[in-house]
Amino acid sequence: MCRFTRAALALVGWVPAFAGMTALARMTALVGTTALAGTTALAGTTYEGVGRAATPDEIAAWDIDVRPDFKGLPAGSGSVADGQKIWDARCAFCHGTFGESNEVFTPIVGGTTAADIRTGRVKSLTASETARTTLMKLSTVSTLWDYVRRAMPWNAPKSLTTDEVYAVVAYILNLGDIVPEGFVLSDRNIAEVQAKLPNRDGMTRAHGLGDVRGKPDTANTACMKDCATEVRLGSEIPGWARGSHGDLREQNRSLAPGTAGR
C-alpha cells in the first residue's frame, strides 16, 4: 500500500472498499485522497493543497486494460490483410516478416500444431529442448490484444488505432494458423477466436508454486554436502551482441503518465 498503512486506511474507512478495488481504482483513490499520512491518519483530517481528484482524461489514459472476459475491449475490427501491411511497415524490423523475430526478441510464432488447437494444450511445451514462442504460451487472446495496444510498436507505443490493433492481432493469429487468411477480427468474434487458442487450457495452479503442499515441479534430490562456500553472481552481454543496436540508453524514451505515444 505504498506509504499508507492498513491502520491508517482503516481510520478513514477504506480497508473494506480498498480490498475490493482494481489496481487502477486503488491508484486513483490514493492519488485523489487528501487524507495523506506516513504511519498514522485521523478520520476527517485534510491537508490543504495536497492531492486532488484525478480528472476523467487522466483516468481514461490509464484505464485501457482488456480482461480475459473481454471487458474493456473497444469496438472495432481489422483484417489479416491489413494487419500484414501494418506488420511489414511497423513490426517486422523487430519481430521478422513471419514472427520469427531477430537476434534480440524471441519468436512470436511457432511450436504449435493443429492438434494443439483441438485440445487447447500445446504438447511441445512438455519437451525441454523446444524453444518457447508467444503463441505456445498464450492462454488468453485478450492478453495479446492488450499488449499490442499499450506497448507496441516499441518505438511508438499506443500509436496504433483500435482497428490497427485488431488487424495486427489478426495477422499474428493467422501466422499461427489459428485464423484463415481472409479473416476479419472484431470485438464481435474475438470470443470465438479465444476458443481456438492452442494453449487456452494451459494455465493451471495445480503445481508446487501454487500450493506448498502440492507436487513440486521438479523431482531432484537436495544435495547438502560439498556445498560451495562462496557464490558469485554476474551477467554480461556476449561480445558479438554488444553495440549491435546502438546505444540503448539513448534510445530509451522518457515516460509520463498518459503521455506515451500520444
Secondary structure in CASP SS format (residue, H / E / C, confidence):
PFRMAT SS
TARGET T0000
AUTHOR 0000-0000-0000
METHOD secondary structure of the structure
MODEL  1
M C 1.00
C C 1.00
R C 1.00
F C 1.00
T C 1.00
R H 1.00
A H 1.00
A H 1.00
L H 1.00
A H 1.00
L H 1.00
V C 1.00
G C 1.00
W C 1.00
V H 1.00
P H 1.00
A H 1.00
F H 1.00
A H 1.00
G C 1.00
M C 1.00
T C 1.00
A H 1.00
L H 1.00
A H 1.00
R H 1.00
M H 1.00
T H 1.00
A H 1.00
L H 1.00
V H 1.00
G H 1.00
T C 1.00
T C 1.00
A C 1.00
L C 1.00
A C 1.00
G C 1.00
T C 1.00
T C 1.00
A C 1.00
L C 1.00
A C 1.00
G C 1.00
T C 1.00
T C 1.00
Y C 1.00
E C 1.00
G C 1.00
V C 1.00
G C 1.00
R C 1.00
A C 1.00
A C 1.00
T C 1.00
P H 1.00
D H 1.00
E H 1.00
I H 1.00
A H 1.00
A H 1.00
W H 1.00
D C 1.00
I C 1.00
D C 1.00
V C 1.00
R C 1.00
P C 1.00
D C 1.00
F C 1.00
K C 1.00
G C 1.00
L C 1.00
P C 1.00
A C 1.00
G C 1.00
S E 1.00
G E 1.00
S E 1.00
V H 1.00
A H 1.00
D H 1.00
G H 1.00
Q H 1.00
K H 1.00
I H 1.00
W H 1.00
D H 1.00
A H 1.00
R H 1.00
C C 1.00
A H 1.00
F H 1.00
C H 1.00
H H 1.00
G C 1.00
T C 1.00
F C 1.00
G C 1.00
E C 1.00
S C 1.00
N C 1.00
E C 1.00
V C 1.00
F C 1.00
T C 1.00
P C 1.00
I C 1.00
V C 1.00
G C 1.00
G C 1.00
T C 1.00
T C 1.00
A H 1.00
A H 1.00
D H 1.00
I H 1.00
R H 1.00
T H 1.00
G C 1.00
R C 1.00
V C 1.00
K H 1.00
S H 1.00
L H 1.00
T H 1.00
A C 1.00
S C 1.00
E C 1.00
T C 1.00
A C 1.00
R C 1.00
T C 1.00
T H 1.00
L H 1.00
M H 1.00
K H 1.00
L C 1.00
S C 1.00
T C 1.00
V H 1.00
S H 1.00
T H 1.00
L H 1.00
W H 1.00
D H 1.00
Y H 1.00
V H 1.00
R H 1.00
R H 1.00
A H 1.00
M C 1.00
P C 1.00
W C 1.00
N C 1.00
A C 1.00
P C 1.00
K C 1.00
S C 1.00
L C 1.00
T C 1.00
T H 1.00
D H 1.00
E H 1.00
V H 1.00
Y H 1.00
A H 1.00
V H 1.00
V H 1.00
A H 1.00
Y H 1.00
I H 1.00
L H 1.00
N H 1.00
L H 1.00
G C 1.00
D C 1.00
I C 1.00
V C 1.00
P C 1.00
E C 1.00
G C 1.00
F C 1.00
V E 1.00
L E 1.00
S E 1.00
D C 1.00
R C 1.00
N C 1.00
I H 1.00
A H 1.00
E H 1.00
V H 1.00
Q H 1.00
A C 1.00
K C 1.00
L C 1.00
P C 1.00
N C 1.00
R C 1.00
D C 1.00
G C 1.00
M C 1.00
T C 1.00
R C 1.00
A C 1.00
H C 1.00
G C 1.00
L C 1.00
G C 1.00
D C 1.00
V C 1.00
R C 1.00
G C 1.00
K C 1.00
P C 1.00
D C 1.00
T C 1.00
A C 1.00
N C 1.00
T C 1.00
A C 1.00
C C 1.00
M C 1.00
K C 1.00
D C 1.00
C C 1.00
A C 1.00
T C 1.00
E C 1.00
V C 1.00
R C 1.00
L C 1.00
G C 1.00
S C 1.00
E C 1.00
I C 1.00
P C 1.00
G H 1.00
W H 1.00
A H 1.00
R C 1.00
G C 1.00
S C 1.00
H C 1.00
G C 1.00
D C 1.00
L H 1.00
R H 1.00
E H 1.00
Q H 1.00
N C 1.00
R C 1.00
S C 1.00
L C 1.00
A C 1.00
P C 1.00
G C 1.00
T C 1.00
A C 1.00
G C 1.00
R C 1.00
END
